[in-house]
Amino acid sequence: MRARHIVLRLAVLMAAAAPASASADPLPHQVGALFAMTPDQFAAAADVKDDALETVATISTMRGWQQHDGLLRIVNDDGFFRAFVDKTSGETRFQVYHMVRYTEQHRARFEVVNYETPDGPVSVPLIPIGRYRGSCRVYVGCAYLETFAFPVDETLLRTLAAKYLPGRVAVWKYRLKAKTGAERDEGFAPAEIAGILIAVDHYRAAHGLTGAQTR
């Protein structure tokens, strides 16, 4: 149920245990697939939603990397970036969008996120987007899909993107916290952070926008 979560937790442990330089040891397949991605690959996979009737263009890294589980290749846990570019001023808001599926016994209702910054962790409330109940089965209970988001400052993202090094296992970490006391550690590879910024910069340049930084 939590494949992406497991991949990123493994990456966090490996990054903590290894020196800053790339390790000579081969990475587990799932970790290696994620950290083999480059910023340009994430930027090329970015999804841009824009047309003449919209005042804001939306760019996301949803298609950049996902873990598909089981025969049905269901995405049970996924996080990605969304950028909202004002088509007049170029001002851009960035957001982490996260979705997670879980069964009744693991029901959480996440409300707060703590994330890393150069000045220490920051805590902000999550923005609820949706919570859906799926099929229910005896002994297991009902399945749930929960989606939420939180804003991230562009200046912080550019600082994090600058840490990208090819082959290096590194993660920008954030912790989801629920009223029940449940916690869930997640994160992003610097390549994905750099990728969303490249995609936004390309959009701004193509439309003659200055791209003033904003939250």
Wavefront OBJ file of the C-alpha trace (Angstrom):
o trace
v 0.000 0.000 0.000
v 2.917 2.394 0.514
v 5.511 1.622 -2.148
v 6.606 5.212 -2.816
v 6.767 5.814 0.915
v 9.051 2.787 1.336
v 11.287 3.817 -1.585
v 11.800 7.293 -0.180
v 12.344 6.089 3.387
v 15.017 3.728 2.080
v 16.600 6.600 0.182
v 16.612 8.764 3.317
v 18.378 6.020 5.274
v 20.912 5.486 2.495
v 21.600 9.210 2.209
v 22.146 9.468 5.957
v 24.517 6.516 5.997
v 26.525 7.358 2.867
v 29.035 10.145 2.161
v 27.988 13.053 -0.035
v 29.657 11.540 -3.100
v 27.882 8.859 -5.092
v 28.306 5.355 -3.711
v 30.006 2.637 -5.733
v 27.465 0.106 -4.478
v 24.448 -0.465 -6.756
v 21.177 1.038 -5.551
v 18.069 -1.103 -5.057
v 16.069 -1.038 -8.296
v 13.250 1.286 -7.193
v 15.597 3.752 -5.525
v 17.940 3.658 -8.497
v 15.120 4.339 -10.974
v 14.078 7.455 -9.083
v 17.556 8.872 -8.517
v 18.663 8.120 -12.080
v 16.148 10.754 -13.233
v 17.627 14.115 -14.258
v 16.112 17.604 -13.932
v 15.711 17.782 -17.717
v 13.778 14.496 -17.715
v 11.389 15.786 -15.053
v 10.996 19.056 -16.975
v 10.295 17.202 -20.233
v 7.622 15.108 -18.492
v 5.960 18.140 -16.893
v 2.277 18.542 -17.695
v 1.200 22.053 -18.743
v -2.476 23.002 -18.619
v -3.156 26.262 -20.387
v -5.562 27.706 -22.925
v -6.929 31.051 -24.058
v -9.676 31.129 -21.416
v -7.333 30.664 -18.457
v -5.578 33.478 -16.594
v -3.233 31.060 -14.827
v -1.193 28.233 -16.379
v -0.774 25.108 -14.254
v 2.395 23.029 -14.522
v 2.908 19.769 -12.626
v 5.457 16.963 -12.271
v 2.778 14.311 -11.735
v 3.980 12.244 -14.710
v 7.647 12.530 -13.768
v 7.927 9.452 -11.536
v 5.307 7.213 -9.970
v 5.332 3.815 -8.301
v 2.660 1.484 -9.738
v 1.605 -1.426 -7.534
v 0.136 -4.837 -8.298
v -1.324 -6.265 -11.475
v -3.610 -3.259 -11.878
v -0.623 -0.883 -11.548
v -2.433 1.334 -9.050
v -0.690 4.423 -7.693
v -1.234 4.132 -3.934
v 1.048 6.926 -2.764
v 2.243 9.892 -4.785
v 3.553 13.392 -4.294
v 4.388 15.927 -6.965
v 4.793 19.662 -7.525
v 2.274 22.033 -9.014
v 3.119 25.554 -10.176
v 0.506 28.210 -10.918
v 1.866 30.869 -13.280
v 0.009 34.181 -13.602
v -0.112 34.777 -17.357
v 0.036 38.573 -16.945
v 2.701 39.115 -14.283
v 4.599 35.826 -14.364
v 4.238 35.503 -10.600
v 4.187 31.853 -9.634
v 2.851 29.936 -6.669
v 4.344 26.528 -5.947
v 2.599 23.728 -4.126
v 3.303 20.156 -3.090
v 0.313 17.973 -3.920
v 0.095 14.608 -2.165
v -2.296 11.685 -2.425
v -2.334 8.497 -0.378
v -4.570 5.413 -0.269
v -5.035 3.432 2.928
v -7.394 0.983 4.574
v -9.740 1.687 7.472
v -7.344 0.529 10.184
v -4.727 3.006 8.961
v -7.136 5.920 8.681
v -5.270 9.132 9.505
v -6.763 12.461 8.295
v -3.482 14.335 7.926
v -3.699 17.984 9.001
v -0.182 19.443 9.354
v 3.131 19.133 7.526
v 6.649 19.868 8.777
v 9.272 20.401 6.072
v 12.988 21.107 5.945
v 14.473 24.574 5.310
v 18.046 25.878 5.699
v 16.894 27.647 8.884
v 15.249 24.590 10.423
v 11.892 22.851 10.069
v 8.742 24.810 9.249
v 5.240 23.672 10.195
v 2.166 24.657 8.150
v -1.414 23.384 7.928
v -2.251 21.115 5.020
v -4.791 22.289 2.467
v -7.472 19.572 2.214
v -8.434 18.754 -1.364
v -10.474 15.559 -1.149
v -11.160 12.399 0.809
v -12.959 9.533 -0.866
v -14.142 6.160 0.382
v -13.724 3.243 -1.987
v -14.719 -0.405 -1.709
v -15.207 -2.062 1.679
v -14.319 -5.656 2.576
v -14.800 -7.853 5.630
v -11.814 -7.901 8.037
v -9.999 -5.208 6.060
v -12.555 -2.420 6.178
v -12.966 0.359 3.651
v -10.300 1.791 1.363
v -9.738 5.562 1.387
v -8.077 8.041 -0.933
v -6.938 11.265 0.708
v -5.506 14.245 -1.191
v -4.035 17.456 0.217
v -1.441 20.101 -0.572
v 0.828 22.705 0.987
v 2.586 25.821 -0.406
v 6.351 26.063 -0.846
v 8.348 29.228 -1.468
v 10.148 29.501 -4.818
v 13.331 30.759 -3.159
v 13.489 27.610 -1.025
v 12.915 25.407 -4.072
v 15.796 27.053 -5.937
v 18.066 26.506 -2.938
v 17.080 22.827 -2.830
v 17.429 22.383 -6.606
v 21.002 23.657 -6.440
v 21.872 20.547 -4.378
v 21.259 18.231 -7.324
v 24.270 16.113 -8.279
v 24.006 13.285 -10.832
v 23.890 9.917 -9.075
v 23.668 11.344 -5.584
v 21.008 9.937 -3.261
v 19.525 12.948 -1.481
v 16.007 13.786 -0.353
v 14.203 16.965 0.677
v 12.075 15.626 3.497
v 8.661 16.514 4.852
v 6.548 14.889 7.572
v 2.772 14.552 7.412
v 1.078 14.675 10.812
v -2.443 13.603 11.767
v -4.663 14.488 14.713
v -4.505 10.821 15.740
v -0.755 11.143 16.259
v 0.070 9.219 13.095
v 3.088 10.500 11.179
v 4.384 9.781 7.706
v 7.777 10.832 6.325
v 7.921 11.667 2.613
v 10.253 13.562 0.329
v 11.499 14.596 -3.110
v 14.692 14.025 -5.039
v 16.445 17.311 -5.946
v 16.082 16.412 -9.640
v 12.296 16.719 -9.430
v 12.566 20.061 -7.645
v 14.946 21.337 -10.319
v 12.666 19.898 -13.007
v 9.576 21.889 -11.994
v 11.679 25.061 -11.912
v 13.084 24.401 -15.393
v 9.555 23.818 -16.726
v 8.319 27.065 -15.148
v 11.315 29.044 -16.435
v 10.726 27.670 -19.955
v 7.056 28.675 -19.808
v 7.884 32.163 -18.550
v 10.535 32.672 -21.237
v 8.252 31.396 -24.015
v 5.550 33.873 -22.984
v 7.777 36.854 -22.211
v 7.046 36.797 -18.476
v 9.481 38.165 -15.907
v 8.512 35.621 -13.247
v 8.621 37.639 -10.035
v 9.102 35.199 -7.161
v 6.227 34.702 -4.791
v 4.936 32.130 -2.353
l 1 2 3 4 5 6 7 8 9 10 11 12 13 14 15 16 17 18 19 20 21 22 23 24 25 26 27 28 29 30 31 32 33 34 35 36 37 38 39 40 41 42 43 44 45 46 47 48 49 50 51 52 53 54 55 56 57 58 59 60 61 62 63 64 65 66 67 68 69 70 71 72 73 74 75 76 77 78 79 80 81 82 83 84 85 86 87 88 89 90 91 92 93 94 95 96 97 98 99 100 101 102 103 104 105 106 107 108 109 110 111 112 113 114 115 116 117 118 119 120 121 122 123 124 125 126 127 128 129 130 131 132 133 134 135 136 137 138 139 140 141 142 143 144 145 146 147 148 149 150 151 152 153 154 155 156 157 158 159 160 161 162 163 164 165 166 167 168 169 170 171 172 173 174 175 176 177 178 179 180 181 182 183 184 185 186 187 188 189 190 191 192 193 194 195 196 197 198 199 200 201 202 203 204 205 206 207 208 209 210 211 212 213 214 215
